Amino acid sequence: MRKSNVLAAVASCAALVLGGCAGKAPDDPWPGYRTDGKGQLLKTADGHCWRTADWTEDKAVPACDVAITGEPVVAVEGEASSRDAVAENVAPAPVRVTFAFDSAVLGEAARIALKAWYQAVAKLEGEVVVTVNGYSDPLGPAGYNRNLAEQRARAVARWWEEQGDSTAALQVEGHGEDAGVSGLHCQSVPADEMRACYQQDRRVELRIQ
């Protein structure tokens, strides 16, 4: 047990001395995600949640992984149909899908996120160019990581082309471990948690150019 956890357990027991100490830690409000001392989610600089080593898809929450959980759509009564028509040709925000360690295979969660974004792009009118940029984490040789990042980008491009009904042009590129989003935080985590910490770096990002 980490030193901080021991101190927390002692403090909890002291506070409950009249009722007895059961020795049970308080429930984790965000299982599968890293939090600060106040129970708030920790996020990367660009707003993505930190996952713990034991994160699984069944622990996904809308605040962090809406592509997996789905996002409820709230209908606004009385909205004008003209506003809906205008919204249909608004380019969707960039999307990011992540990969398992040392893998360029699209997982189910990535396919779900891509499908939703693909359908939004398919509604756009006029000429559309989509950039597909692959990245890797910094674990391993730089040359190997660049090749892996390109494989990930091409895996997404192949998936896109298999959908068959998009006229968007793709620009595909692999960047290796450049432009990581995990920052310096992951350099200080225990070795057995490092792969999970760098999970957001093992990604492909798509955006409308």
C-alpha angles and dihedrals in degrees: 000000000000119000092244091053091051091052091048091051091050091050091049092052092048091053091051098042093121093054097036129253114270093189092231120135118230116266115274107242092203109034111191094024134087117246137184125242091279096055094256120141116258113226138186121251090269095049105265120137122245111242124210124230091260095052115134132175092257088064093055116127128196091241090064111016109026090154088067101037097037123234121253113240113219113208115219110215115234098018111160116248089225090064090053090051092052092048091055091070096047112112112244120244116265115279130214127202123187134213138213118260113289091358138118094187117120112236126212094260091052091050091051092051092046093049093054092048093044091054091051092051092047089063094058118107126223129016113341127191119192121196115212111196122183126202140178137204119260094252110115136011116335094231092052090048093052090053092047091049090053091049089054092050091049091048089058091045091052091050090050093051091048089062086071104198105076122104093192117124116232127218108195125194139159120217103180115211093338117121096020116185100203094078125196095316095088093057090071101046122103115276093248090057098044098091092052091046092056093047094110090057092060093077152118120221124202126194140162109256 
